[in-house]
Amino acid sequence: MVHSLGDENSSFFHTSLNRKRKKVQITGVMHNGDWITTPPHVKEVFFNFFVHKFLHIDNDYIATPSSHIRMLSQSNSLKICMEASDEEIKNAVWSCGSNKSPGPDGFSFKFVKHFWDILIEDIYMLVRHFLDSCSNPKGYDVMFMGEWCASNATNLITILDCFFAVSNLKINPQKSLLYGVGVHQSEVDTLSSSLGFFASSPSFYHLGLPENMLSIGGRLTLIKSVLGAMGTYYFSMFKAPANVIKKLESLRASFFWGGNDNEKKIYWVKWRLILNPLEKRGLGVASLSSLNLALLYKWRWRFVLNCN
């Protein structure tokens, strides 16, 4: 079913979203003993509260390590930083679902487990090389998100220093990347150099999100609501050339499977089958060729019904 793939752009989805919005909606706020309900005044109360709260930076609130804080022992810290054993790597592989989504190379863990005896040495070498150098840019342990400003970055470094003081685990800047969403790359480069991190930038954004953060259901919704509607005006006026339709369908299929200009992904199902309606075991993605013909014939039907 489509619902298992993600958020379908359906009446059920919008009804659920509206219900949640009403549930979390702030109808009023108590201020100085008065219940305020008018939206402008509610916004003003919230704004003034946080302006006063963050008017000055209080550096005394950060807790420093003491005997009352539970800390990792030196032996446990060393165990965490030890090289992964063959048994740990194999257990990690076997704990992954065999039929989950395939990796960047198009192979699932079922393939890896089936040919384990052949791939074992390469996998051990790959995992240890990644843990030592983090040369694979697609894997990260933790992601921090926040408003883009130098003070936030400085506060994050302070928090990480406190984490190191408590856990004896130090963040490696050489394995850390800094992204800027909606920020000029020169600002990212400047701030990353001052922090000692590597600067990076996602290649594709939708509503501020990198492409690899969209699920297959999210990409399906975008194809239906955006990519399928962009050429509506042109399709309603002209017969699109076959090579144009073919190119557009190729772009939609590549986006659906997570590919881009620099990377191709495996198409596990023929695109013409995905274009089929739901009752024919498709995903209900309208064919651009059929859409083009339908819009043109709609004009003809209007001319028949209304000659004037």
C-alpha positions in Angstrom: 0.0 0.0 0.0 1.1 3.6 -0.6 0.6 4.6 3.0 3.5 2.3 4.0 5.9 4.2 1.7 5.4 7.6 3.3 3.0 10.6 3.3 0.6 10.4 0.4 -0.9 13.7 -0.7 -4.5 12.5 0.1 -7.5 13.8 1.9 -6.7 11.3 4.8 -3.2 12.8 5.2 -4.5 16.4 5.2 -7.3 15.5 7.6 -4.8 14.0 10.0 -2.5 17.0 9.7 -5.4 19.5 10.4 -6.5 17.4 13.4 -2.9 17.5 14.8 -2.7 21.2 14.2 -5.9 21.8 16.2 -4.6 19.6 19.0 -1.3 21.5 19.4 -2.7 25.0 18.7 -2.1 27.6 21.3 -5.4 29.4 21.9 -4.2 31.7 24.7 -1.5 32.4 27.2 -1.6 33.6 30.9 0.3 36.8 31.4 0.4 38.8 34.7 -2.8 37.1 35.8 -4.7 37.9 32.5 -5.7 35.3 29.9 -4.8 36.6 26.5 -6.3 35.1 23.4 -5.8 37.6 20.6 -3.1 36.3 18.2 -1.1 39.6 18.0 -1.0 39.9 21.8 -0.1 36.2 22.3 2.8 36.6 19.8 4.0 39.7 21.7 4.0 37.9 25.0 6.0 35.1 23.6 8.4 37.4 21.9 9.0 39.6 25.0 9.5 36.5 27.2 12.3 35.0 25.0 13.9 38.4 24.4 14.2 38.9 28.1 15.3 35.3 28.6 18.1 35.5 26.1 19.0 39.1 26.6 22.4 38.2 28.0 24.5 35.0 27.9 24.9 33.3 31.3 28.0 31.1 31.2 27.5 29.9 34.8 24.7 27.5 34.0 27.0 24.9 32.4 27.7 22.1 34.8 31.3 21.2 35.3 32.4 17.7 36.0 32.4 16.7 39.7 32.3 13.7 41.9 28.5 13.7 41.8 28.3 13.1 38.0 28.5 9.5 36.8 31.3 9.2 34.4 32.6 6.4 32.2 35.5 4.6 33.6 38.9 4.7 31.8 38.6 1.0 30.8 35.1 1.5 29.3 36.3 4.6 27.4 39.2 2.5 26.0 36.8 -0.3 25.0 34.6 2.1 23.0 37.6 3.5 21.2 39.1 0.0 20.5 39.3 -1.4 16.9 36.1 -3.3 15.9 36.6 -7.0 16.1 35.6 -9.4 13.3 32.8 -10.8 15.5 31.4 -7.2 16.2 31.4 -6.4 12.5 29.6 -9.7 11.6 27.0 -9.2 14.4 26.4 -5.7 13.1 25.8 -7.0 9.6 23.5 -9.8 10.7 21.5 -7.5 12.9 20.4 -5.5 9.8 17.2 -6.6 8.0 17.9 -8.7 4.9 15.1 -7.1 2.8 15.6 -3.4 3.9 16.3 -0.6 1.4 19.5 -1.3 -0.6 22.6 0.8 -0.1 24.3 3.3 -2.5 25.6 0.3 -4.6 22.1 -1.1 -5.0 22.7 -4.3 -3.0 20.7 -5.2 0.1 22.0 -7.0 3.2 20.5 -10.2 1.9 23.1 -10.1 -0.9 25.9 -9.4 1.6 24.8 -12.3 3.9 24.4 -14.7 1.0 27.9 -14.1 -0.3 29.5 -13.5 3.1 32.3 -16.0 2.6 33.4 -14.1 -0.6 32.9 -10.6 0.7 34.1 -11.1 4.3 37.7 -9.7 4.0 36.6 -6.7 1.9 33.9 -5.9 4.4 36.3 -6.1 7.4 38.7 -3.9 5.6 36.0 -1.4 4.5 34.6 -1.0 8.0 37.9 -0.6 9.7 39.1 1.9 7.1 35.9 3.9 7.6 36.2 3.9 11.4 39.9 5.0 11.2 39.5 7.7 8.5 35.8 8.3 8.0 36.5 8.6 4.3 33.0 7.5 3.4 31.0 10.8 3.4 27.6 9.0 3.6 27.8 7.8 7.3 27.6 9.8 10.4 26.9 9.0 14.1 25.2 12.2 15.2 23.6 15.2 13.4 23.1 18.6 15.2 20.6 21.1 13.6 20.2 24.7 14.7 19.9 28.3 13.5 22.9 29.5 11.5 25.0 31.8 13.6 28.5 31.9 15.1 27.2 31.9 18.6 25.2 28.7 18.1 28.3 27.0 16.7 30.4 28.2 19.7 27.7 26.9 22.2 27.7 23.6 20.4 31.5 23.3 20.8 31.1 24.1 24.5 28.5 21.4 24.9 30.8 18.9 23.1 33.6 19.9 25.4 31.3 19.2 28.4 30.4 15.8 26.9 34.1 15.0 26.6 34.7 16.0 30.2 32.0 13.7 31.4 32.5 10.7 29.1 36.2 10.9 28.1 35.0 10.6 24.5 36.3 13.5 22.3 34.7 14.5 19.1 37.1 14.2 16.2 36.9 17.4 14.0 38.5 15.5 11.1 35.5 13.3 11.0 32.9 16.1 11.3 31.2 18.1 8.6 29.4 21.4 8.7 26.4 22.1 6.4 24.7 25.4 5.8 21.1 25.3 4.7 20.2 28.5 2.8 23.6 30.0 3.6 26.2 31.1 1.2 29.0 28.6 0.9 31.7 31.2 1.7 30.1 31.6 5.2 30.2 27.8 5.7 33.9 27.7 4.7 34.7 30.6 7.1 32.9 29.1 10.1 34.2 25.6 9.5 37.8 26.7 9.2 37.5 28.5 12.6 36.0 25.5 14.2 38.3 23.0 12.6 35.5 21.1 10.8 35.2 20.2 7.1 32.8 22.3 5.1 30.2 20.6 2.9 27.0 21.3 1.1 24.1 19.1 0.0 23.6 19.0 -3.8 19.8 19.2 -3.7 17.3 20.9 -1.5 13.5 20.8 -1.1 12.0 23.1 1.5 15.5 23.3 3.0 16.0 19.5 3.2 18.7 17.6 1.4 17.5 15.0 -1.1 18.9 12.1 0.9 16.7 13.0 3.8 13.5 12.4 1.7 11.9 9.0 2.0 10.7 7.1 -1.1 7.2 8.1 0.0 8.2 11.7 0.2 9.7 11.6 -3.3 6.6 10.0 -4.6 4.4 12.8 -3.2 6.7 15.4 -4.8 6.5 13.7 -8.1 2.7 13.7 -8.0 2.2 17.2 -6.7 5.2 19.1 -8.2 7.1 17.3 -11.0 3.8 16.1 -12.5 2.2 19.5 -12.5 5.0 21.8 -13.7 4.2 21.3 -17.4 0.4 21.5 -17.1 0.1 24.8 -19.0 2.4 23.7 -21.8 0.7 20.2 -22.1 -2.7 21.9 -22.3 -1.7 24.0 -25.3 0.8 21.9 -27.3 1.5 18.3 -28.2 4.8 17.6 -26.5 7.5 15.8 -28.7 8.1 12.2 -27.8 11.8 12.8 -26.9 10.8 15.6 -24.5 8.3 13.3 -22.7 11.0 10.6 -22.6 13.5 12.9 -21.0 11.0 14.2 -18.4 9.9 10.7 -17.5 13.6 9.7 -17.1 14.2 12.6 -14.7 11.1 11.7 -12.7 12.2 8.0 -12.5 15.8 9.0 -11.5 14.5 11.3 -8.7 12.1 8.6 -7.5 14.9 6.0 -7.0 17.2 8.6 -5.4 19.5 9.2 -8.3 20.9 12.5 -9.6 23.2 13.9 -12.3 26.3 12.5 -10.6 25.0 9.1 -9.4 22.7 6.5 -11.0 20.6 4.1 -9.0 19.1 0.8 -9.9 15.5 0.8 -11.1 14.0 -2.1 -9.2 10.6 -1.8 -11.0 9.9 -0.7 -14.6 8.8 3.0 -14.6 5.8 2.2 -16.8 4.5 -0.2 -14.1 4.8 2.6 -11.5 2.8 4.9 -13.7 -0.2 2.4 -13.5 -3.1 3.3 -11.2 -3.3 1.8 -7.8 -6.0 -0.7 -8.8 -3.5 -2.1 -11.4 -0.7 -2.4 -8.8 0.9 0.8 -9.7 1.6 3.9 -7.6 -0.8 6.2 -9.4 1.8 8.5 -10.9 0.1 10.0 -14.0 1.9 9.4 -17.3 3.0 12.7 -18.8 2.1 11.5 -22.3 -1.4 10.5 -21.1 -1.7 13.8 -19.3 -0.7 15.7 -22.4 -3.3 14.0 -24.6 -6.0 14.3 -21.9 -5.5 18.1 -21.6 -5.6 18.5 -25.4 -8.7 16.4 -25.8 -10.3 18.4 -23.1 -10.1 21.5 -25.4 -11.7 19.5 -28.2 -14.5 18.4 -25.9 -15.2 22.0 -25.0 -15.3 23.0 -28.6 -17.9 20.2 -29.3 -20.0 21.3 -26.3 -19.6 25.0 -26.9 -19.0 26.0 -30.4 -19.0 29.7 -29.5 
